[in-house]
């Protein structure tokens, strides 16, 4: 099919998957930082949705290196961690999307009713010390979707890609084992 045989063919899909996860992860975080630099401040849930990327980017690089060097068990562990990490990120993004649509109540410190101050002085003090970006009011819509909607799709794609790479490694082991048995016959 692609001209590769044996270990090279088995490693090509997981290596490509790890590299795609790396590039898409870096691009997603860069996009978030660019929007932030343009004045679109992230809410608490937006910041939490970045955590899988901050962990996943170096992990994807490690998985790519492990695949390239033939360290299959390390590569598999890295890909499993990536799948779980981005599945959790997708779940958090779906929750945040639900908060934006008012389907779920968000964290009390970034959604819901504002607390009233007892006096004007207390209110002025709150204004000086509190900067709340609401989780239930999207700051930006891109092509009809909020950034948390986009993150849900991107994170789900990255999790699925990691799972596909894991299955590819597993399939490669089975094919190689069967071909080894044929050689012994």
Secondary structure as UniProt FT lines:
FT   HELIX           6..37
FT   TURN            38..39
FT   HELIX           44..68
FT   TURN            69..70
FT   HELIX           72..100
FT   TURN            101..102
FT   TURN            108..110
FT   HELIX           120..129
FT   TURN            135..136
FT   STRAND          141..142
FT   TURN            143..144
FT   STRAND          145..146
FT   HELIX           147..184
//
